[in-house]
Every structure is written in C-alpha cells, then in structure tokens.
C-alpha cells in the first residue's frame, strides 16, 4: 500500500510559493521558519528533486516546483474550505439530531414540544426514536437521549432537568374488593402488574418511616414493556401498579386511581438530557439541550400527592 501524501509539506510549499519566502510562509502559518524548511526538505527528499532554488537573496520555483505548487495550492484551498464548512456547521444550529426518548414520556411530553422547536430552528431536523428499552448512544449513533433513571454510566454526560417520582396506585374498585395494603409486605398477597424495563429489576424498594426500608417482589397477571399498556387493566380494577408521576397525575386528579402506601416512598429518579460527550458538542445538540431544559426543567406533573 502506498504512503499517504505529505499534506503538511504540500501546504507549506503552497504557502512558500504564495508568500515568496520561507519567513512569510512561517508567519502566515503560525510556525517557525525551521519547521517550514524541514517540511520542504522532507518533501524534496520524498520526490527526489528540488522544489525551490534558493540563494541568500532569491527564492524561485523549479520546473518541478511550479507544477507542484499550483496543485498544492488547490489542495490547501480545498482543505481550508472543508474546515470552514465544518466549523460553520458546528457553530450553527443545523442538521439532523438523532434523539432517543422513552415511549410514553416521548408521546406525552416531547412530541408536543417539537413543533415549537422546529419553528425556532428551521435548519434542524429531528429523528425521534421512541422505545422504553435502553439504547447505546455511542454504539447506535444517537446524538442525545432523554432518560428517566438514576444514571450510573459515567461515560455519558447527563444534565438533570427535573425529578420524576414513582407511585404505587390502584383503582378504587380494586381497593374496595381486595382491601388497601398498609405495608409494602402486604403487596405479595395482591395482584401487582409488572414493567419489564424497570431500572432495578422486578423488586420494588421502599423507604418508610424512621428510615425503614423494604424490598418486595410482587407478582401478578400482567407484565408489559410499556407502562401505558398497564392502564386498561389497572383502571379496570384488576391490579396494583407502579407508575411514574407524569402518567399517574391525570388519573389521580380525577379519582380514577388512588395512591396507596402514603407513608412509603419508592426511590425517586430524574429526567436527564444525556449526550455521549460535552466536549465540542455540535450547535444542533446544544440548541436541543437548551430547549428541553427551558421547557422541562422544574416541570410539575399536577395531581401528584
């Protein structure tokens, strides 16, 4: 396999030819005269011929150098244009943002915000990936994600937007028929509905009065991969479920669901805007991060005790 061209040396030859001196090329490129001289010598040795004829007073291109300098100048110009275009793209909010969001939260709270975001940034387009399964941002090529969790992956950069609580709820009809649990341990005798993508597995961990802690592994007739799929069975009075506050709020407000075990709390998480890195983040991602923080930070879901 042939070696790559010596792009640095070609750029310096082009600049020496343009400035008509090693010193002028060094000033234009922000390097030392010695660096320019070494690069030109390196290229001459590689080509097996002189590029410049040099004397104490005069610098002139050789026949070899004239053709080389012309083409090297075009290479340098193309490279500078490529960098300028990339720099402009990085500094302007434009281009495609691939965003991963949990399905229920995305449908309820993110999708309704997108028209405003797209009007504000007409040069940005969004590829919205809705799934409750955790995605590999780097491996799957996502620019960012919204996650509802207690984050543990230190390789990611996360900005906390707002808290998200989880509540244990049931329909009044279920409680009237089966009784109201008074302690987390009582849940093992009830029909509990499960969610496959719980961050901490199937156990429900509670903190209670006086620092008490309880962990139970409830069982029941239904387990789903999307929390909203629990709602028909839950509202029909056939079980107890754990719901995030952004879903539970409307049903608690109108009385279709009731929160149980009021003295006990499940571990709280948060809503996070997550990116693979904070260094040199494109303007399109910065714009989306700022917008989501503006619209979702400190969010209250309403109706949550």
Secondary structure, 3 states (H helix, E strand, C coil): CCCCCCHHHHHHHHHHHHHCCHHHHHHHHCCCHHHHHHHHHHHHHHHCCCCEEECCCCEEECHHHHHHHHHHHHHHHHHHHHHHHHHHHHHCCCEEEEEEECHHHHHHHHHHHHHHHHHHCCCEEEEEEECCCCCCCCCCCCCEEEEEECCCCCCCEEEEEEEECEEEEECHHHHHHHCCCCCHHHHHHCCEEEECCCCCCCCEEEECHHHCEEEECCCCCCEECCHHHHHHHHHCCCCEEEEEHHHHHHHHHCCCCEECCCCCEECCEEEEEEECCCCCCCHHHHHHHHHHHHHHCCCCCCCCC
